[in-house]
Amino acid sequence: MSSAVAVEKLSKRYGKKAALSEVSLGVEPGEMVALIGASGSGKSTLIRHIAGLERGTGGKSRIEVLGRTMQENGKLSANAREIRREVGVIFQQFNLVGRLPVLTNVLVGCLGHIPAWRGTFGLFTRSEQERAMGALARVGIAETVRQRSSTLSGGQQQRAAIARALVQGAKVILADEPIASLDPASSKRVMEALAEVNQVDGITVVVSLHQVEYARLFCPRTIALKAGEVAFDGPSEALSDDFLREIYGEASEELILTSAVRRPAPRPVPVAARQELAAVAS
């Protein structure tokens, strides 16, 4: 079976600054992997390259997603747009249109799979709307379906972005600092939603984090970057505070939570919620 994500000798320079230096890693289908590192370590840069949003800087580099070449030697593949249809990207800034209803924002996930004219006029089928409402129920915000996105809290907006990736039919979700601006309670709910789609749907999740405690709790494996290079790749349980201080020195204070977080088991969507969604759809 092909890797969900395979990166070989990826380098990226911005002028004289090396953001990534010959990074190589692989993520297997169905894994949930944390990507950690202090500010400037290259986490966001790596995620943007895997998503095909940036190109590497020369050299013999290669990125494959779902067994297909996204980019090679600093050039995007001709199939990059097609590959992106199966890659959901969740940004720290939510990337929702605030004036539009939550349902419409989630339905944007359909755009890569429907005729362009339907997307332009916002013409979505009943089946597509039901799928979007079901995705909102999955992430626990079914009641927001008719609200403007701008009225949602940061955590709710992030969960709407996860619902959008579900509607997209993403096989890989790349989450770039999805909880960086959230309070602890909202952060936990977002991580629970990502873990649930990983466990239930088998979607591969790569999530970049500053908060190591969430990596320990939700991600069996962690890849740590330091100055654009892989400093650790292994089980998250091995990430003791002392080990992180050894890798990062003073910068380790950015990565260590001072309070523990408990992770409850995923909860199924209640029957009443499913009935409510059916009523809204009708």
N, C-alpha and C positions, 0 to 999 in steps of 0.2 A: 504494500500500500504506500502511495506517495505521501510525503509530509504535507501537512496543512500549510506550513510556512518553512521555507529553506532560504537562508541567507549565507552567501559565500563571499568572504573578503570584501565587504562593503566599506568604502571610504567616502567621506564627504568633507569638503573644505569650503569655508566661507572666507575668501581672501586668503590670508595667511593662517587662519585659525582652523585646526582640524577638529571637526565636530564628531566624526566617526573614523576609526582607524582599523581597517581590515577586520571588521566584525563578521564573525561566522556563528550561526546558530540554527537550530531546527526545532520546530514545534509539531508534534504529532496530532493527527485528527482527534478531536475530543478532549484535548488537554486544556486546562485553565492555568495560565502561566502569568506570574507577576513580573513586571519589569521595573526595577527600582534603581534609584541613584539620586545623588544630590543635584541641585540645580546646575544645569550646564553639562550634565554627564552624557547627554545624547539620546535620552529616552524618546522625546517627542520627534526628534529627527529620524530615529530609526523607524518609528511607527509610520511617519509620513512616507518614508521610502517603501516600506512594505505595502502600503496602500496605493503606491504608484502616484503619489502627489508631488514627489521630488525625485530627482535623478542623482545617482551616485556620481562621484568625481573620478572619471577615467578608471584605468586599471582593469584587471581581470576580475570583475565582480559579477555577481548574479543573484537575483531574487526570484524564487518560485513561490507561487501561491496556489494551493490545491493542485499541485503537479504541473502547473503551466507557468511559463516564463513571464513575469511581470516586467522585469528590466534586466538588461545584460550590458556590462561594460559602459554604464552611464547612459544607455539609450532605452527608452520605453519600448516594450513589445507592441507590435501592431494589434495584438489582442488585449491590450491593457484595459480598454474600456469594457470589454466583455467580461474580463476577470473581475473587475470592480463591482459588477452586479451581484457577485456572491460574497462581497466583503463589506460589512457594515462598519462604519467609522463613527465613533462617539467622541466628541470633543469636549474639552473643559468648558467651552463657552456655550454649550447646548446646541447651537445652530438650528434653532426653531424660529419660525416667522411669528413674532409676537402678536401681530394683529389678526392672525388666522386662528380658527378653532383648533383645539388639540387633535381632533379627528382628522382634519385636513393635513396637519403636519405629519401625522403618522401615515396617512395615505401616500405621502410623497415617496415612501418606500416602494410603491408600485411602479414608479415612473420608468424604471429600466426594463419593465416587462409588459408595458402596454403601448399602443400606438401614440406617437408624439402629439397628435391632435387632441386625443382625449386628455392627456396630461396638461396641455396648454389651456383647455377650457375647464379643467377640474371635473371631468365627467368620469366618475367611478361607479362601477357596478355594485349592486346590492351585495354580491358575494365578497367583493373587495372591502366594502364598508364593514361587513360582518367580521371579516378577518381582522381588520384594524381594531374594531371594538373588542374582539377576543384578545388581541395582543395587549390592549390597555388593561383588560381584566387580569391578564397574566402578571403584569407588573404592579398591580394593586392600585390603579388610578382610574378605574372604569367610570367613576362619578364625574370626571373632568371632561368627558368626551365633547361637550358642547361649549366649554369655556374657551376664551381666548388664551393662547399660550402664555401671554405676558402676565396673566393673573396667577400662574402656577408658581410654587416655590421652586428654588433651585433643584432640590432633590426630585420633585415631581417632573420638572422639565427633563432631567437626566433620564428618568424612567420612561418618559415619552419617547426619548431618543432610542432607548433600548427597544421599545415597542415598534418603532419605525424600522429598526434593523430586522425584527422578526417578520414584519410585513414584507420587507425586501426579500426575504428568503435567504438571508446571509448564512453562509456556512462557516465564515470566520468573522469574529467581531474584534476590532482593534479599538480599545478604549484608552484615550490619551488623557491622563490625569482627570478621570471623570468625577472624582470626589474632592479635588483640591480646594474648592471654594465652598464646601458644604460643612454643616455642623455634624457632630458625631452620629446623631440619630439618623439624619438623612443619608450620611455616608454608608451606614450599615444597611439601610434599605436598598440603596443602589447596588452595593456589593452582593446582597442577597438575591436581587433580581438577575444580576449577571451569573451568579452561581447556579440559579435555578434553570436558566436557559441552557447553560453548559451541561448540567446533569440530566435534565429531562429531554432536551432536543439534541444533545450531542454536538452542539455548536462549539467550535474551538474559540477560546477567548484568550486574548493577550491584553493585559491591562497594566498601564504604567501607573505607579504609585509613589508618593513620598512616605506614606504611612505603612511601615513594615508590619505592624501588628495585623493589618488587614491582609497582607500577603501571607502571613503565617496562618491565619484563620481560614482564608477562602481559596488559596492557591497552593496546590501540592508542590509546585515547582516555582522557583524564583531565579531570574537572571538579573544580576546586578551589574550595572555599568559604572565605570569610573573614567572620566576624561576621554570618553569615546571608545573605550575598550571594555571587553567582558572581563569583569573582575571575579565573578562567581556565577556558576550555573549548577544548581543542584536542588535538593529538597529544602523547602521553606523552613522546615523545623530546625534546620542547621543554622539558621540566622539568629544566633544569640546576639545580645547587645554587645558583648565583648568582641565577638567576631566582626561585627559591623564597625566598631570603633577602630579595630585593627586595619580594616580596609579603607575607611573614609577619614579617620582622624577626627578633627573638630567638626567636619561637615556631617558626621554621623548624627549630630543632634537634630538635623533636618528630618531624619528618617525614623526616629524612635518615638513611639507613642508613650505617654506617661500613664495612660489608663487602659485597662484591658477591655476588650469587646467580646461579648458572647454571641455566638452564631446559632440561632434557632434553626430547626429543620424547616425546609420549604413547605408552605401551606397550599393546599389545593384551592382552586377558585370555588367559593360557595355556590350551591345550587341557586340560591336567591339572586346572587350577582349575575349568574348566567341568564336567569329568567328576565332580569332587568335589562340586560343587554339585548335580548331578543325583542323586548317591548320597544326599546329605543329604535332598533333597526326597522321595526314595522311602522 
